[in-house]
Amino acid sequence: QVRLVESGGGLVQAGGSLTLSCAASTLYFSIYTMTWYRQAPGKERELVAQMTAGDSTHYADSVKGRFTISRDNAKTTLYLRMNRLKPEDTAVYYCNFRNTRSAREDWGRGTQVTVSS
């Protein structure tokens, strides 16, 4: 099991920026597909950004050009840089790691992002 701890959320005005971090308790960082999800009140959880074990990235249309997913293998930390934030980006953001060898998935507890208009 991989323990995931998100941080970096908070309250920001529209147009501002935040960087979320997801610290992972694994020595084998490079074998995971890593994904940021978010869930807004009353809505289903949705994929925001994903990075495969081979470093390919994928973004939801709603965040393309504004958000950037990255990782630091040495620090075993996943990041989500969020620029030009909008009120509709308000949600709890979760990181998810899927082991590409076992297909096991682990989730963090989430970090709240609130964007005021």
N, C-alpha and C positions, 0 to 999 in steps of 0.2 A: 504494500500500500504506500502511495506517495502522499505525504502531507503537503497541502497547498495553503499558503497564507497570502491573501490579497491585502494590499494597502494602497494609499494614495488618493482615495476618494475624498469627496468634500463638496462644499458649496462654492459655485463659481457663477459669475455673470455670463450671460449669452455673449458669445464671441471670444470667451476666454479659453484657457488650455489647462489640462491636467495630464499627469502621467501616472498610470496605474502600474503597480508591480505585483508579481505573483512569485513568491519565493517557494521553491520546491525542494523537498527533502529526498533527493535522489542523486546518486552519483552517475547515473546513466541518462543524462539529460537528452542526449541526441537521439534516443530511440522513441521519443514521444511525438505524437501529433498534439499540438497545443492550441487551445481555442479559448477565446474570450466570448462569453455569452452575456446577455443582459436580460433583465426582467423588470418591466415597468408595472406599476400597480394596475391590476385588472387585466393584464396582458400575459400572453404566453412567453416563455423564455425564447429568445432568438439569438442566432449566431451573429456575432459582430465581426470577428476577425479570426483567422486561423493560419497557423504556420505548421507545415508538415515537417517530418523528420528530415526531409531533403531540402528544407528552407523555402519551399514554395509557399506563397501567401494567397489568401483569399479574403475578400471583404464583402460585407453586406453593401448593397447599392446605396443605402442611406448614409454610409460613413465613408465611402470611397473618396479619396482626395483629402479627407480631414483627419482620419485615424491611421496610425501606423503601428503594426505589431512587430516586435523584435524580441530577441532573446540574448542572454549572455550565458554561454555554456559554462564558463569558469565560475560564475556566481550562481549558477542554476536558477536563474531568475528570468521570468517572462515579463515583457512590458507591453503597455498599450499607451501610446502617445495620442492624446485627443486634442485636436485643435479646432478652432472655430465652433465651439460647442453651442448647441441649440437646446432650448427647453425640452424638446422631444427626445433628447439624449438622457434625460433624467431616468434613472433606473438603478437597480442593484446589479453590479457587474461581477461576474463569476469567471474564474479560470477553470479550465477542464484539461486534464492530461489523459490521453488515450495511449496505452502501451501498444506499439505497432506489432509486437511479438505475441502478446497474450490477449490483446483486445480489452484488457481491463481499463476501466475509466475511474478517475478520481476527480473530486470537485473540491474547490475551496468554499469557504462560508460566505464569500461575497463582500463587496465594499460599495457603499452608497455613493452615487454621484447625483448631485442636484444642480440643475442649471436654471438660474432665475432669469426672467425676461426683463 
